[in-house]
Amino acid sequence: MVNAKRGLTSKIFFLFFTVIILAFGFVTVVVIYSVQNISQQEIYFRLNTYCNITYAGWSEGVPINPSNDTDYKYGIIQGDLTEDGAIVEDSLTTSNIAIYFDEQEFANFIDSVKQGAAMYTTNSKGNLFYVYKVDEARDNFIIMLVDDIYSTMFSKKIIIPIVVIFIFSMVLISFIVFLWVSKHVKRLKQIQTHVRQMNKENYEVPYIDNGDDEIADLSRSIEEMRLEIKESETTKREMLQNISHDFKTPIAVIKNYGESIEDGVLVEEGAKVIIKQADILKSKVNQLLQYNRLEYLSNDEEFIEVNLKDICNEFANNYKMSSNIKFELNLEDCYFKGYRENFTTVIGNIIDNALRYAKTKIVITTKKNKLTIYNDGEPIDEKFLNANFKPYEKGSNGQFGLGMSIVKKTLDFFDLKLQVYNESYGGVSFVISKED
């Protein structure tokens, strides 16, 4: 059994038509209520007009017998009044009244008719609208009345065109909404197809929606993501190639000298070489672990104020005993927010890099918001200055590794800036400072 999956278009239209149906119901109720009020007012207006016209043609109480309108069933009652305003029963003249009243109901109606000039009443034969006009100067009166069939017909004449216009408007709006939704859904599906194909196409094929709305913004964000993933994948491939090459040499040396020891050749010298190469491998593995840990670095723990002066002192004292490079220290308190362990790794990697290239000295200077590590080695090629320090990216002298990548990535996490300068008097300076 296949489960039908409702697409975005159908969901939007389901919601749209639900709203339309609710709106239609609400509008219909409002229209009917309004039309009923309008139709009643219109009936009173017309009855009053007909009454005035009829009364104007009535001279000296002479009865007027209009033709009966079988569609609207108008009724007219004419009669005389006594001096005290009472109705003279034998003076009543009626037209088309039997359809409204039986004898008793007619008598009751006449008794109560003088209560108002515009009335609405109900009897056994239905609902009635009527108007009442008295000419006391001539001691006579006239009543014009009609049943609610007229009101119903009048309401239909108003409601039907309104409903037709409303339905036509909804169809037109629905068609426009359908075209608009279809266009946007098509764009979203194109983006969806592009995202699904990115991995198969090795993130090489770009796609950008040229609109100026949120879908276009989404497309541009996905394109930025594609470029980042492409760069990351390229870096990963290069990194794996370089790691294999970087590890291959010491492993090969260890293997060769191990075989020599096994054969009884170069026993003491071979052991020293193996230990040295093992230390190199250990250093490289440590760097890999450090780099990998950066992927999981988070700010879940609160940053602390770390004094870089203390860390620099520790490294300088350690290297003084194991290196012939002179360390000059100009240290003041220098606090940066972060984790001490990570700052120790950063400073250690920069000093290791400086030791690799320094000729005679390394100068470490700390100030309030800046750390500078200078070495008097050869200047760096301009194209490598302030580079992104990609993992295992080769420098100007062919050296490569993870050290400076770890430095750059760590400082970026702590919102700190790393800059590299070729000094005019010779040598290279690495500067860590706070972002502007």
Salt bridges, closest charged atoms under 4 A:
GLU42 OE2 - ARG46 NE 2.76
ASP135 OD2 - ARG138 NE 2.85
GLU204 OE1 - LYS230 NZ 3.24
ASP209 OD2 - ARG187 NE 2.82
ASP213 OD2 - HIS184 NE2 3.58
ASP213 OD1 - ARG187 NH2 2.80
ASP217 OD1 - ARG220 NH2 2.83
GLU223 OE2 - ARG226 NH2 2.64
GLU233 OE2 - LYS236 NZ 3.49
GLU238 OE1 - LYS390 NZ 3.84
ASP246 OD2 - LYS284 NZ 2.88
GLU259 OE2 - LYS255 NZ 2.60
GLU268 OE2 - LYS272 NZ 3.86
GLU295 OE2 - LYS409 NZ 2.21
GLU314 OE2 - ARG340 NH2 3.10
GLU328 OE2 - LYS326 NZ 3.83
ASP333 OD1 - LYS309 NZ 3.96
GLU378 OE2 - LYS359 NZ 2.99
ASP412 OD2 - LYS408 NZ 2.99
ASP436 OD2 - LYS417 NZ 3.38
